[in-house]
Amino acid sequence: MAWIYALFHSLMVLSCSCGSDLKARSCSEVRQAYSTKGFSLVNVPHQEISGEHLRLCPQEHTCCTSEMEDKLSQQGKLEFENLIEESSHFVRTTFVSRHKKFDVGVSLKSSETQNV
């Protein structure tokens, strides 16, 4: 759920859709933010475009493109997966450790039972 929020926030920042003014606005701030995230500016418009084809970005006039949506979506998914991996590491190592201790305990009890 956190990655969806992060993706939505990134898309909203990058969309720069500001009102119903028909005059095309510059996408320079969006270009800078997108570049800061490490993406190429090749598919980023210099002026707002129609967003009616977009799935996540606002469908009005926007600086967001389908390619940007796809790249940001992929990045959000990867960041979320990495976060889950990092967060679950402690739980997994604890489980494995306790599982081994349980197996040793059961083996000892089994040995004691057979020796009686």
Residue pairs with C-beta under 8 A, 6 or more apart in sequence:
2 80
2 83
3 76
3 77
3 79
3 80
3 83
4 76
6 76
6 79
6 80
7 56
7 72
7 73
7 76
8 56
10 37
10 72
10 76
11 56
11 57
11 64
11 69
11 72
12 58
13 30
13 33
14 30
14 33
14 34
14 57
14 63
14 64
14 68
14 72
15 30
15 51
15 57
15 58
15 62
15 63
15 64
16 25
16 27
16 29
16 30
16 48
16 62
16 63
17 48
17 51
17 57
17 58
17 60
17 61
17 62
17 63
18 25
20 60
24 47
24 48
24 61
25 47
25 48
25 61
25 63
26 46
26 47
27 44
27 45
27 46
27 47
27 48
27 63
28 46
30 44
30 63
30 64
31 41
31 44
31 46
31 63
34 41
34 44
34 68
35 41
37 72
37 75
39 68
39 71
43 65
43 67
43 68
44 63
44 65
44 68
45 63
45 65
48 61
48 62
48 63
49 61
49 62
49 63
49 65
50 60
50 61
50 62
51 57
51 58
51 59
51 60
51 61
51 62
51 64
52 59
53 59
53 66
54 62
54 64
54 65
54 66
54 69
55 66
55 69
56 64
56 69
56 72
56 73
57 64
57 68
57 69
58 64
